[in-house]
């Protein structure tokens, strides 16, 4: 009996000890968190910058909007309320001005490095052209730049045209089968193209009408990266497996393995074809060459960045032109008058289509393929941005979507107005008030988009062919708010874009 009573007493004592310990932990944690938040609001070096108090105190509001895919839209709201510079986290400032673009991302001796927490990281940890430090980035970019030069682009036009033609050939018979999802078809095209240009491989997404596993998982990769950023900030990267949705967990690792296999096939092929890896392989044994590990991670990133961004721009082009019949009509007029036959639609000729270029520029503004912030860290000694001193180690950046939709930067920013980009518009009211240099969809400075020329070439060619060959109309199921309802996790999470296509009846001239 005595032993039983003692046992009960011991259990009670143990329970009380656990409860006391947990209560103590809770109290200490609460005090620490309260002190931390009070410091951020009242004593932090960024305390005088405008922004919501809750965002000053903790990064949790930022994480909440990031997790739900609404961060870029929320940042626009904050800039409209608080001004051109907003404190969006205890140690982060968001900017939307021309001056900020130049100061943060422009060429400078003391480069603002990418934020080590919020910048993209490769699945293997080996730095690629998107994540590397200045010296490594310069070396890798020099090797890859040969493949993206104007000369290389002219040499590659035959390959680009091959996939443009394949897309048109696939769309023509499909037009009799009801509305077509252009999101799907543009992804097929841009992915097939970048794989062929990069590695000489033909995946047949266009021909088969099916996604390759790599491109199919891009959405999951973007979401996984978003989760990883937040876990890394709070030092919980090791626990991400407990919270990461099963549908997206491991997507990057799987695609990294596919990239490694792609490089292996290309290296073993022994071909002399001047694809993107040709120039890298030629320098592989030299001091300034890339290692196999670097080739693998650059292959991984090129396959994503080189396909998704162009596909997004094309989706924006189709939606906005068809949602504005007057703009579509003017575009049809320009294209039909410029070309007597489909064979005339070549890179040199589409480059000079004034209205088409204006439409595409406006698409980049209102629906930027990269709608997020690319964060940088202020170097030692601090920096003056937008006329105010910013301490060293502060995370800074310009959010593309917020910058392009702020009324201080563009007249009627939520309206699709290609005329703002027409020759002479910058000198005439109301577009003379636009801050045109705020539009930097390919970023600027030494880390700007390497594939800019390729993106412009393929998008112009596809857009001109579509206008020339098809009458197009949005399906009734496509809402005018198609873009507004989309979320952003690195890239736009695009719903289907259903379009009715009717082959045009050509009139001989």
Secondary structure, DSSP 8 states (H G I E B T S, - for coil): -HHHHHHHHHHHHHHHHHHHHHHHHHHHHHHHHHHHHHHHHHTSTTTTS-S-HHHHH-SHHHHHHHHTT-HHHHHHHHHHHH-SEEEEETTEEEE-SHHHHHHHHS--SS--EE-TTTS---TTS---TTT--HHHHHHHHHHHHGGGSHHHHHHTHHHHHHHHHHHHHHHHHHGGGS-EEHHHHHHHHHHHHHHHHHHS----HHHHT---HHHHTHHHHHHHHHHHHHHHHTT-GGGHHHHS-TTTTTHHHHHHHHHHHHHHHHHHH------HHHHHHHTTTSTTS--HHHHHHHHHHHHHHHHHHHHHHHHHHHHHHHH-HHHHHHHHHHHHHH-SSGGG--HHHHTT-HHHHHHHHHHHHHT-SS-SB--EE--TT-EEETTEEE-TT-EEEEBHHHHHH-TTTSTTTTS--GGGGSTTGGGSTTGGG--GGG--TT--GGGS-TTHHHHHHHHHHHHHHHHHHEEEEE-TTS-TTTTTT-EESSSEE----EEEEEE------
